[in-house]
């Protein structure tokens, strides 16, 4: 009986890497679903739900008077999480006959009713849509490079890089990516906070 074995040891190692990393994406998908944030790494809702939870927590716990006007501003720019937060907050205020409707919320509702509030940021930035995907990619690159002593971002003639395997696994996962794109995402990880601020303040964002 012939055994179905990989042709070389290198191929066997690569097959084991791919199989293990495929399980990593499944584990991250499950974690996001259990947290109620979305349907996995490829779900753009995950990032929006995370930010909505942060905004709602800030409204409920912070005494900073700038919190509500800031969320209103973000909602007026088309940020989905801010709009959803404001919708829930406004509904509670309107249902409570004794609650005062802040002027910023009143102005926002008037603009919304008159179709003056965009449904997305003007630049259609995807930094929030890709938030968990990009973080997951960066973690997988670092973990794979350490676990199998792989070149982190650039393949060589001797070994394929961690970025190569992450691209392969993410493509299998439903998001076609190249090694070059994964390398760029990983390199941008250090700039994520700055990208987020730029996105939220209307400065735009460059995505793949």
N, C-alpha and C positions, 0 to 999 in steps of 0.2 A: 504494500500500500504506500503510495507516494504521499509525503507530507507537504502541505502547502506552506512552505517557508519562504521568507524574503530572500532575494538573491544574494544580498551581502549583509554584513553586520551593520554597516551604516544605514541601510534601508530599514533594517529591523529597529534601530534606534529611532529613526525618523518616524516610523509607524507608531512607536510607543509614545513619542512626544505628541504627535497629532491626536492620538486616542486620549491621552491624559488631558490635553488642553481643551479638547472638545467637552470633556466633563466639567472643566472650569467654567465655560460659558453657560452650561446647563445649571451649575450651582449658583452663578450670579443671577440668572433668570429667576430661579426659584426664590432667591433671597429678596429680589425686588417685588415679586408677586406676594410673598408672605408679608412684606412691609406695606402692601397696598399701594405701592407707588406706580405700578404699571405692569405690563406684560413681558418685561425682560429688557435686555440691553438695547434691542432695536426699537423699543416702544418710545416714541417722542413724548408720550404723556408722562413718563417717569420724572423727567426734569421739571416739568410744569407742576406736577403734584408735590414734589419736594419743596419748591419755592412757595407754592400756595400754603403748605403746612407751616413754613417759616413765617409768612406774612400773617397768617391767622393767629399763630402763637404770639407774635409781636403785638398784634392788636389786643389780644386778651391779657397780656401780662405787662407790657411796657407802659410807663407813665410819660414817655417822651412825646411831647405834643407834635413832633415832626413826623411820627410814624404814619399816621393816617394821611396827611397831605402828600407824603412820599409815595404811598401806595396809590393814591389818586393820580399822581403825576405819571407813575409807571403805567397805570391802566389807560390813561389818555394817550400814551405812546403806542398802545396796542399790545402790551405784554399780557399774555393769557392768564398767567397765575395771579397777577394783580387784579385783572378784571373779574376773575372768579371769586377772589377773596372779597372784593368790593361788592359784588352781587350778593353774596351771602350776608355780608355785614349790613348792607343797605336794606335787605329784606327784613332782617331782625329789627332794625330801627323803625321801619315803616309799619311793622306789625305791632310795635309797642307804642301805644297812643301817648305815653308819657315821655318818650325819648325825644331828645332834641336832635334834629338832623343838621349835622355840621354844614357850614356853607360850602366847603370844598366838595362834600358828597352831593349836595344839592346841585351845584354847578355841573358836576360830572354827569348826574342823571339827566339834566336838561340837555347836555351835549349828546349823551347816548341816545335819548329819545329822538333827537333831531338828526341822527345819523352822522354825527361829527366825530365819533370815536372810531379809529381804525381797528380792524380785527386782528392785526398783526403789526409788528414794527415795520416802519417804512422800508428798511433795508432787507427785510425777510431773513434776518440772521438766524442761524440754526444752532447757536452755541448752547441754548437750553435743550433743544431737541436732542443734541448729541452728547449731553453732559455725562450720563452714565456710561454710554458707549465709549467715550474717550477715556474716562477714568478707568474703566475695565481693561481697555487696551493697554494703557500705561502700566497697570499692575501686572498684567499677563506678560508683557515684555520683560519687565524687571525680574519677575519670578522665574520665567523660563530661562533667562540668561544665567541666573544664579544656580538653578537646579541642575541644568545640563551643561554648564560651562560653555554657553554659546556666545558668539559675538552678539552684542546687544542690538545694534541697528543696521549693520552692513554685512552682508554675506561675503565670504571669501571663497577662494578656490577649494579650500579644505572643508569649510563648514558653512552651513546655512545659518542665517542669523535668527535671533528670537523674533525680530520684526517680521521675517519671512513666514515663520510658523504661525504667528498671530494673524497675519493677513490671510493665510490659508484657512485657518479655523474660523475667522470672522466671515470669510466668503462662504464657507460651508454653513455658517450660522444664518446666512441670509443677507449679509452686508458685504458686497464685493469690494475688496480693498487690495491694493498692491503693497509690496514691501515699502516702497517709497512713501505711500500715503500713511502707513502705520508709523514709519520713522518720523514723519512730520507731526503726527498727532502726539507721539511721545515727546518730541522736542518742545511742543507747545504746552505740555503739561505744566511746566514751571511758570508759564505765563497765564495760566487759567484764571487766576484771581483778577489780573489786569484785564483780560478779555471779558470777564463777567462784568466788571465795573464799566468798561467801555460800552458793552452791550446795553446795560441797564440805564446808562445815562445818555443813550442816543448816539454814541460815537461810531456805531457800526461794528462789524466783525467779519473777518475773513475766514471762510470755511473751505473744506476740501470740495 
